[in-house]
């Protein structure tokens, strides 16, 4: 068990590494331009799939989110999230016209967001995209369906994101959307 002082020290060390990563991302975005976000997403998605290789498979979205939470924790990713369900909305998970599933998620304790604020770098850039890729890749490995995570609101204390899980590919189109 890690005592309080040791935990604070580990968090500080991680924060310093994240500051370096924010500076690196800023430089990459300046040199590479818009391609930096695509590169970051692909890298994150590959890592998420690798992290979730041994995860329990499920097609139930809420169960899959719990498994993503477990996968993140098992890989030392402190990235807390929760399902957001406004009172006016009767269902947490909704089905889109194309057969996909959607729900809203709130991400509160995000080291990326904290590092970006400390560095003075804008949110929604390549580091955020890398984390979306990581989350999406893990969810794809667990559900077998393509996942997309879009920012609805990026704030100082939390980010609200829309999670879309695409409809399963019709039989015979197994590689579609991969």
C-alpha positions as CSV (number, residue, x, y, z in Angstrom):
1,X,0.0,0.0,0.0
2,X,1.3,3.5,-0.9
3,X,1.1,6.0,1.9
4,X,-0.3,9.5,1.3
5,X,3.1,11.3,0.9
6,X,4.4,8.6,-1.5
7,X,1.2,8.9,-3.5
8,X,1.5,12.7,-3.7
9,X,5.2,12.3,-4.8
10,X,4.2,9.7,-7.5
11,X,1.5,12.1,-8.8
12,X,4.0,15.0,-9.0
13,X,6.5,12.9,-10.9
14,X,3.7,11.8,-13.3
15,X,2.6,15.4,-13.6
16,X,6.1,16.5,-14.6
17,X,6.2,13.8,-17.3
18,X,2.8,14.9,-18.5
19,X,4.0,18.5,-18.8
20,X,6.8,17.3,-21.0
21,X,4.3,15.3,-23.1
22,X,2.1,18.4,-23.4
23,X,5.1,20.4,-24.6
24,X,6.1,17.6,-27.1
25,X,2.5,17.5,-28.4
26,X,2.4,21.2,-28.9
27,X,5.6,21.1,-30.9
28,X,4.3,18.1,-32.9
29,X,1.1,20.0,-33.7
30,X,3.1,23.0,-34.9
31,X,5.4,21.0,-37.2
32,X,3.0,18.3,-38.5
33,X,-0.2,20.3,-38.4
34,X,-3.6,18.7,-38.5
35,X,-2.0,15.3,-39.2
36,X,-0.8,15.2,-35.5
37,X,-4.3,14.4,-34.2
38,X,-4.7,11.5,-36.7
39,X,-1.3,10.1,-35.7
40,X,-2.2,10.4,-32.0
41,X,-5.6,8.7,-32.4
42,X,-4.1,5.8,-34.2
43,X,-1.3,5.4,-31.6
44,X,-3.9,5.5,-28.8
45,X,-6.2,3.1,-30.5
46,X,-3.5,0.6,-31.0
47,X,-2.5,0.9,-27.4
48,X,-6.1,0.6,-26.2
49,X,-6.5,-2.6,-28.2
50,X,-3.3,-4.0,-26.8
51,X,-4.3,-3.2,-23.2
52,X,-7.7,-4.9,-23.7
53,X,-6.4,-8.1,-25.4
54,X,-7.2,-10.3,-22.4
55,X,-10.3,-8.4,-21.4
56,X,-13.7,-10.1,-21.1
57,X,-15.7,-9.7,-24.3
58,X,-19.3,-8.4,-24.2
59,X,-21.8,-6.7,-26.5
60,X,-23.6,-5.0,-23.6
61,X,-22.4,-1.3,-23.7
62,X,-22.7,-0.7,-19.9
63,X,-20.9,-4.0,-19.1
64,X,-18.2,-3.1,-21.7
65,X,-17.6,0.3,-20.0
66,X,-17.0,-1.5,-16.7
67,X,-14.5,-3.7,-18.5
68,X,-12.8,-0.6,-20.0
69,X,-12.6,0.8,-16.5
70,X,-11.0,-2.4,-15.3
71,X,-8.5,-2.5,-18.2
72,X,-7.5,1.1,-17.6
73,X,-6.9,0.5,-13.9
74,X,-5.0,-2.7,-14.7
75,X,-2.7,-0.6,-16.9
76,X,-2.2,2.2,-14.4
77,X,-4.4,4.7,-16.3
78,X,-6.1,7.0,-13.8
79,X,-8.8,8.3,-16.1
80,X,-12.1,8.3,-14.2
81,X,-15.3,8.5,-16.2
82,X,-19.0,8.1,-15.5
83,X,-22.2,7.8,-17.5
84,X,-24.0,11.1,-17.8
85,X,-27.8,10.9,-17.8
86,X,-29.7,14.1,-17.6
87,X,-33.0,13.8,-15.8
88,X,-34.9,14.8,-18.9
89,X,-33.5,11.8,-20.8
90,X,-35.3,8.6,-19.9
91,X,-32.7,6.2,-21.3
92,X,-28.9,6.2,-20.7
93,X,-28.2,4.3,-23.9
94,X,-30.0,5.3,-27.0
95,X,-30.0,3.6,-30.4
96,X,-29.2,5.7,-33.5
97,X,-31.0,5.4,-36.9
98,X,-28.2,3.3,-38.3
99,X,-28.4,0.7,-35.4
100,X,-25.5,2.1,-33.4
101,X,-25.6,2.8,-29.7
102,X,-24.9,6.2,-28.0
103,X,-24.5,7.5,-24.5
104,X,-22.9,10.5,-22.8
105,X,-19.8,10.2,-20.5
106,X,-18.3,12.6,-18.1
107,X,-14.5,12.5,-17.6
108,X,-13.5,14.3,-14.4
109,X,-9.9,13.4,-13.1
110,X,-8.0,13.6,-16.4
111,X,-4.2,13.9,-16.2
112,X,-4.2,15.1,-19.8
113,X,-6.6,18.0,-19.2
114,X,-4.7,19.0,-16.0
115,X,-1.3,18.9,-17.9
116,X,-2.7,21.0,-20.7
117,X,-4.0,23.6,-18.3
118,X,-0.7,23.7,-16.4
119,X,1.3,24.0,-19.7
120,X,-1.1,26.5,-21.1
121,X,-2.0,24.3,-24.1
122,X,-5.5,24.1,-25.6
123,X,-7.7,21.1,-25.1
124,X,-9.0,19.0,-27.9
125,X,-5.6,18.6,-29.6
126,X,-3.4,15.6,-30.2
127,X,-3.0,14.5,-26.5
128,X,-6.8,14.5,-26.1
129,X,-7.1,12.6,-29.3
130,X,-4.6,10.0,-28.2
131,X,-6.7,9.4,-25.1
132,X,-9.9,9.1,-27.2
133,X,-8.0,6.5,-29.3
134,X,-6.9,4.6,-26.2
135,X,-10.5,4.5,-24.9
136,X,-12.0,3.6,-28.3
137,X,-9.4,0.9,-29.0
138,X,-10.1,-0.8,-25.6
139,X,-13.9,-0.6,-26.2
140,X,-13.5,-2.0,-29.7
141,X,-11.5,-4.9,-28.4
142,X,-14.1,-5.7,-25.8
143,X,-17.2,-5.2,-28.0
144,X,-16.0,-6.1,-31.4
145,X,-17.6,-2.9,-32.7
146,X,-16.1,0.4,-33.9
147,X,-16.2,3.1,-31.2
148,X,-16.1,6.9,-31.5
149,X,-15.6,9.4,-28.6
150,X,-16.5,13.0,-29.5
151,X,-16.1,16.0,-27.3
152,X,-19.4,17.8,-26.5
153,X,-17.8,20.1,-23.9
154,X,-14.2,20.5,-22.7
155,X,-14.1,22.3,-19.4
156,X,-11.7,23.1,-16.6
157,X,-13.2,20.5,-14.2
158,X,-14.6,17.9,-16.5
159,X,-15.2,17.0,-20.1
160,X,-18.5,15.8,-21.5
161,X,-18.2,13.3,-24.4
162,X,-20.5,11.4,-26.7
163,X,-19.7,7.8,-27.1
164,X,-20.9,6.1,-30.3
165,X,-20.7,2.4,-30.8
166,X,-21.3,1.6,-34.5
167,X,-23.8,-1.0,-35.5
168,X,-22.3,-4.4,-36.2
169,X,-21.1,-4.9,-39.8
170,X,-23.5,-6.9,-41.9
171,X,-22.4,-10.6,-42.4
172,X,-19.8,-10.8,-45.2
173,X,-18.4,-7.3,-44.4
174,X,-16.3,-8.2,-41.4
175,X,-13.5,-5.8,-42.1
176,X,-15.7,-2.8,-42.8
177,X,-15.1,0.2,-40.6
178,X,-11.9,-1.2,-39.1
